[in-house]
Amino acid sequence: ILLSELITNGFTPYVSTKCPIDDQIIEKLVEIGLKKIQVSIDSINPDELTRMLDVKPDYTYKLMETLKKLGDKGFEIFTNTQVTSTNYSNIEQLMDFLLSIKNIKRINLGVAAFSLYLGESTFREYRLNLEDLELLKKRLEDFKKQYSDKISINLSGYYDKKAVIDTTVAEKKK
């Protein structure tokens, strides 16, 4: 009801989800005139998503189907991905999948950085090393060259490489 009222009154709500959306809800979003949606997807590997998000293995399939259906229905799709040591090795497969979806407008990858909420020992488990970070940047540049006329591909989420890969920076900030 709220989304419908916003759209009816000339607003363009920014809808963001991490969850699969069923056909009934997608049809309702089409009916009310929603045209854009942001979906967070960190992997297309069920084992990785189970480890990262503590979800059931079918979550991955459902989220992939959601993206396909949204694209088929004409939604402009924006995605967000957090890159960690857990999903780093399959980022290219994720990119290939996302680039196959109709109406993808932006793929945003963020490098997971230190969080005071998770602490240093957890950060050591999920952080990227500098070599992987540099390889990721290079590979994304290749994707950008190939798809820049159609899709915005961004790497964000860090401003200081050292803060992403070195816990001593996090300690200094305490």
C-alpha positions in Angstrom: 0.0 0.0 0.0 2.8 2.4 0.9 4.8 1.8 -2.3 1.6 2.2 -4.3 0.8 5.5 -2.7 4.4 6.8 -3.2 4.4 5.9 -6.9 0.9 7.3 -7.4 2.1 10.6 -5.9 5.2 10.9 -8.1 7.8 9.4 -5.8 10.3 6.8 -7.0 10.9 4.6 -4.0 14.2 2.7 -3.8 13.4 -0.8 -2.9 16.2 -3.0 -1.7 16.0 -6.7 -0.7 18.3 -9.6 0.3 15.5 -12.1 0.0 14.0 -14.1 -2.8 10.7 -12.6 -4.0 7.8 -14.9 -5.1 5.8 -14.6 -8.3 2.8 -13.1 -6.5 4.8 -10.2 -5.0 6.6 -9.6 -8.3 3.3 -9.3 -10.1 2.0 -6.9 -7.4 5.2 -4.7 -7.8 4.5 -4.7 -11.6 0.9 -3.8 -11.0 1.7 -0.8 -8.8 4.3 0.5 -11.3 7.6 -0.1 -9.5 10.3 0.0 -12.1 13.6 -0.3 -10.2 14.8 -2.7 -7.5 18.1 -3.4 -5.8 19.0 -7.0 -4.8 21.9 -8.0 -2.6 23.5 -11.2 -3.8 26.9 -12.3 -2.5 27.2 -15.6 -4.3 25.5 -18.1 -6.6 27.2 -21.0 -4.8 24.8 -22.5 -2.2 27.6 -23.7 0.1 29.0 -20.2 0.3 25.7 -18.5 1.0 24.9 -21.1 3.6 28.2 -20.3 5.3 27.9 -16.5 4.9 24.3 -15.9 5.7 23.2 -19.1 7.5 20.5 -19.8 4.9 19.1 -23.0 3.5 20.7 -24.2 0.2 17.6 -23.5 -1.8 17.9 -19.8 -0.9 20.5 -19.4 -3.7 18.3 -21.0 -6.4 15.3 -18.9 -5.3 17.4 -15.6 -5.3 18.7 -16.4 -8.8 15.2 -17.1 -10.0 14.0 -13.8 -8.5 16.6 -11.9 -10.5 15.7 -13.7 -13.7 12.0 -13.0 -13.2 12.6 -9.4 -12.3 14.6 -8.9 -15.5 12.0 -10.7 -17.6 9.3 -8.4 -16.2 11.3 -5.3 -17.2 12.6 -4.1 -13.8 15.8 -2.1 -13.8 18.0 -4.2 -11.5 20.8 -2.9 -9.3 22.9 -5.5 -7.3 25.1 -5.3 -4.3 27.7 -7.9 -3.4 30.0 -8.1 -0.4 33.3 -9.7 -1.4 35.0 -11.7 1.4 37.5 -14.6 1.5 34.5 -16.9 1.5 33.1 -15.9 -1.9 36.1 -14.4 -3.6 37.0 -17.5 -5.6 33.6 -17.5 -7.3 33.1 -13.8 -8.0 33.6 -14.4 -11.8 30.8 -17.0 -11.8 28.6 -14.5 -10.0 29.5 -11.8 -12.5 28.8 -14.1 -15.4 25.4 -14.9 -14.0 24.5 -11.3 -13.3 25.6 -10.2 -16.7 23.2 -12.8 -18.2 20.2 -11.2 -16.5 18.0 -8.9 -18.5 17.9 -5.2 -17.4 20.9 -5.3 -15.1 21.9 -1.6 -14.8 24.5 -1.7 -12.0 26.7 -4.3 -10.3 28.2 -3.0 -7.2 30.8 -5.0 -5.4 32.0 -3.9 -1.9 35.1 -5.3 -0.2 34.3 -6.4 3.3 36.2 -4.2 5.8 36.8 -4.3 9.5 33.7 -4.0 11.7 33.8 -3.2 15.3 30.7 -5.4 15.7 32.4 -8.5 14.5 35.8 -8.0 16.0 39.3 -8.7 14.8 39.3 -12.5 14.9 36.2 -12.6 12.6 37.7 -10.0 10.3 40.8 -12.2 9.9 38.5 -15.0 8.7 36.6 -12.9 6.0 39.1 -10.3 4.8 40.8 -10.4 1.4 44.5 -10.4 1.2 46.2 -7.7 -0.9 47.0 -10.0 -3.8 43.3 -11.0 -4.1 42.2 -7.4 -3.8 44.5 -6.4 -6.7 43.3 -9.4 -8.8 39.7 -8.5 -8.2 40.3 -4.9 -9.3 42.0 -6.1 -12.5 39.3 -8.6 -13.3 36.6 -6.0 -12.7 38.4 -3.6 -15.1 38.2 -6.3 -17.7 34.4 -6.7 -17.2 34.0 -2.9 -17.3 35.8 -2.7 -20.6 33.5 -5.4 -22.0 30.2 -4.1 -20.6 30.6 -0.4 -19.8 28.2 0.7 -22.6 25.4 -1.3 -20.9 26.1 -1.8 -17.2 27.8 0.2 -14.5 30.3 -2.1 -12.6 31.8 -0.7 -9.4 34.1 -1.7 -6.7 33.5 0.2 -3.5 33.4 -0.2 0.2 37.0 0.7 1.1 39.0 3.9 1.0 42.2 2.6 2.4 43.5 -0.7 1.1 45.4 -1.2 4.3 42.2 -1.1 6.4 40.8 -3.9 4.3 43.7 -6.2 4.6 45.6 -5.3 7.7 44.0 -5.6 11.2 46.7 -3.4 12.7 44.9 -0.4 11.2 41.7 -1.5 13.0 43.6 -1.8 16.2 45.0 1.7 15.9 41.5 3.1 15.6 40.4 1.5 18.9 
